[in-house]
Amino acid sequence: MNDAAREGIPDAPPPAPAAYLSGLFSLEGRVAVVTGGSSGIGRAIAGALARSGASVVVVARRETELAATTAELAAHGCRAAWVSADLGTRDGVRTAAEDAAAAFGEPDILVNAAGINLRPPMDDLGEDVWDATMAVNLDAPFLLGQRFAPGMAGRGYGRLIHIASQQAFRAFVTSGAYGVSKAGLVALARSQAEAWSSRGVTANTLVPGVVLTPLNARISADPARAEALAARTMTGRNGLADDFAGAAVFLAGPSAGYVTGQAIFVDGGLSVH
Ligand SMILES: NC(=O)c1ccc[n+]([C@@H]2O[C@H](COP(=O)([O-])OP(=O)(O)OC[C@H]3O[C@@H](n4cnc5c(N)ncnc54)[C@H](OP(=O)(O)O)[C@@H]3O)[C@@H](O)[C@H]2O)c1
């Protein structure tokens, strides 16, 4: 302490930061469903929610990746289960929702991280790519919200978290159907927030910049391009999946009850540079 500082005489026992932080952020007793929870950003978020106390169900197609994810969480002493499902069909989404709810009960937290990134030039963008993109990136989050959020509202606590994209806000490098699906997701969060926030269910999107995950392996495979993209951020690096852990835990937790309808950029400053 320097001379200018004077130590106050405490009139209460020293604070217990762990208990205080737990009141803000603990997810103990909560159930979370994380689509795309077997890879990249979804996997990092699933791990963060589970290690914050939630029982987590990860949903994706590939069983080996799903099993590896839950095994890793179990090794940390977490409760985790997986459901293999194709979220590219409405029947697949419906079945996935029932299977996910069967694992630990109806969820309190839904994270929509499953996504596909098909970006042909607009001239070549056919109905097949449009339909496939909308099905996974927008229809599945909508249907899962319809399935789970009314129950959350009835119980008075719910958190809907979507993973959007820079392309939701501006077009670049052939945004095509992908950008449209992500813009829809941001609007979906607002509609959900309008519908359910007064009953304890918030809805928000996290907006990544460039994150080095399997989704954009093409960038990782091209160091010069990866470096050029990193230079467009303020932090000087591209994103990592773990950059989303804290933001997701915050949005999922009790202290974020007054944060709703928002798009929160976790992008190293890319969007404002
Ligand atoms: N990485 C980035 O730079 C970036 C930037 C902006 C936004 N995002 C968004 O962030 C989210 C996560 O992306 P990521 O980078 O983490 O990609 P990723 O590592 O490729 O993960 C995508 C996940 O979605 C699942 N998935 C894809 N299609 C599915 C389907 N039909 N049914 C069920 N699950 C399906 C995948 O599992 P299976 O293949 O086993 O099904 C995987 O778990 C996506 O919504 C993406 O659009 C990423």
The ligand as an SDF file (V2000), in Angstrom:
LIG
                    3D

 48 52  0  0  0  0  0  0  0  0999 V2000
  -15.6170  -20.9420  -36.4130 N   0  0  0  0  0  0  0  0  0  0  0  0
  -15.9600  -19.7190  -36.7500 C   0  0  0  0  0  0  0  0  0  0  0  0
  -15.1180  -18.8850  -37.1720 O   0  0  0  0  0  0  0  0  0  0  0  0
  -17.3780  -19.2690  -36.6330 C   0  0  0  0  0  0  0  0  0  0  0  0
  -17.6540  -17.9380  -36.9380 C   0  0  0  0  0  0  0  0  0  0  0  0
  -18.9590  -17.5020  -36.8470 C   0  0  0  0  0  0  0  0  0  0  0  0
  -19.9520  -18.3600  -36.4290 C   0  0  0  0  0  0  0  0  0  0  0  0
  -19.6510  -19.6570  -36.1460 N   0  0  0  0  0  0  0  0  0  0  0  0
  -20.7550  -20.5170  -35.7310 C   0  0  0  0  0  0  0  0  0  0  0  0
  -20.4230  -21.1830  -34.5340 O   0  0  0  0  0  0  0  0  0  0  0  0
  -21.1160  -22.4150  -34.4740 C   0  0  0  0  0  0  0  0  0  0  0  0
  -20.1380  -23.5290  -34.1460 C   0  0  0  0  0  0  0  0  0  0  0  0
  -19.2000  -23.6000  -35.2080 O   0  0  0  0  0  0  0  0  0  0  0  0
  -17.7470  -24.2100  -35.0180 P   0  0  0  0  0  0  0  0  0  0  0  0
  -16.8160  -23.2500  -35.6370 O   0  0  0  0  0  0  0  0  0  0  0  0
  -17.5360  -24.6450  -33.6330 O   0  0  0  0  0  0  0  0  0  0  0  0
  -17.8610  -25.4530  -36.0260 O   0  0  0  0  0  0  0  0  0  0  0  0
  -17.5950  -27.0290  -35.8880 P   0  0  0  0  0  0  0  0  0  0  0  0
  -16.3980  -27.2730  -35.0450 O   0  0  0  0  0  0  0  0  0  0  0  0
  -17.6240  -27.5160  -37.2900 O   0  0  0  0  0  0  0  0  0  0  0  0
  -18.8680  -27.5380  -35.1120 O   0  0  0  0  0  0  0  0  0  0  0  0
  -20.1310  -27.6360  -35.7280 C   0  0  0  0  0  0  0  0  0  0  0  0
  -20.9950  -28.5500  -34.9040 C   0  0  0  0  0  0  0  0  0  0  0  0
  -22.2890  -28.6280  -35.4950 O   0  0  0  0  0  0  0  0  0  0  0  0
  -22.6680  -30.0080  -35.5950 C   0  0  0  0  0  0  0  0  0  0  0  0
  -23.5730  -30.1640  -36.7250 N   0  0  0  0  0  0  0  0  0  0  0  0
  -23.4010  -29.7370  -38.0010 C   0  0  0  0  0  0  0  0  0  0  0  0
  -24.4110  -30.1440  -38.7730 N   0  0  0  0  0  0  0  0  0  0  0  0
  -25.2750  -30.8330  -37.9600 C   0  0  0  0  0  0  0  0  0  0  0  0
  -26.4990  -31.5190  -38.1800 C   0  0  0  0  0  0  0  0  0  0  0  0
  -27.0580  -31.5930  -39.3870 N   0  0  0  0  0  0  0  0  0  0  0  0
  -27.0860  -32.1070  -37.1250 N   0  0  0  0  0  0  0  0  0  0  0  0
  -26.5290  -32.0720  -35.9040 C   0  0  0  0  0  0  0  0  0  0  0  0
  -25.3710  -31.4360  -35.6400 N   0  0  0  0  0  0  0  0  0  0  0  0
  -24.7510  -30.8300  -36.6680 C   0  0  0  0  0  0  0  0  0  0  0  0
  -21.3290  -30.7250  -35.7890 C   0  0  0  0  0  0  0  0  0  0  0  0
  -21.3680  -32.0950  -35.4250 O   0  0  0  0  0  0  0  0  0  0  0  0
  -21.6030  -33.2890  -36.4940 P   0  0  0  0  0  0  0  0  0  0  0  0
  -20.8470  -32.9090  -37.7290 O   0  0  0  0  0  0  0  0  0  0  0  0
  -21.1110  -34.5150  -35.8250 O   0  0  0  0  0  0  0  0  0  0  0  0
  -23.0760  -33.3280  -36.7190 O   0  0  0  0  0  0  0  0  0  0  0  0
  -20.4570  -29.9530  -34.8090 C   0  0  0  0  0  0  0  0  0  0  0  0
  -20.6450  -30.4490  -33.4910 O   0  0  0  0  0  0  0  0  0  0  0  0
  -21.8040  -22.5880  -35.8320 C   0  0  0  0  0  0  0  0  0  0  0  0
  -23.1610  -22.2410  -35.7190 O   0  0  0  0  0  0  0  0  0  0  0  0
  -21.0820  -21.6060  -36.7190 C   0  0  0  0  0  0  0  0  0  0  0  0
  -21.8810  -21.1560  -37.7720 O   0  0  0  0  0  0  0  0  0  0  0  0
  -18.3880  -20.1290  -36.2260 C   0  0  0  0  0  0  0  0  0  0  0  0
  1  2  1  0
  2  3  2  0
  2  4  1  0
  4  5  1  0
  4 48  2  0
  5  6  2  0
  6  7  1  0
  7  8  2  0
  8  9  1  0
  8 48  1  0
  9 10  1  0
  9 46  1  0
 10 11  1  0
 11 12  1  0
 11 44  1  0
 12 13  1  0
 13 14  1  0
 14 15  2  0
 14 16  1  0
 14 17  1  0
 17 18  1  0
 18 19  2  0
 18 20  1  0
 18 21  1  0
 21 22  1  0
 22 23  1  0
 23 24  1  0
 23 42  1  0
 24 25  1  0
 25 26  1  0
 25 36  1  0
 26 27  1  0
 26 35  1  0
 27 28  2  0
 28 29  1  0
 29 30  1  0
 29 35  2  0
 30 31  1  0
 30 32  2  0
 32 33  1  0
 33 34  2  0
 34 35  1  0
 36 37  1  0
 36 42  1  0
 37 38  1  0
 38 39  2  0
 38 40  1  0
 38 41  1  0
 42 43  1  0
 44 45  1  0
 44 46  1  0
 46 47  1  0
M  CHG  2   8   1  16  -1
M  END
$$$$
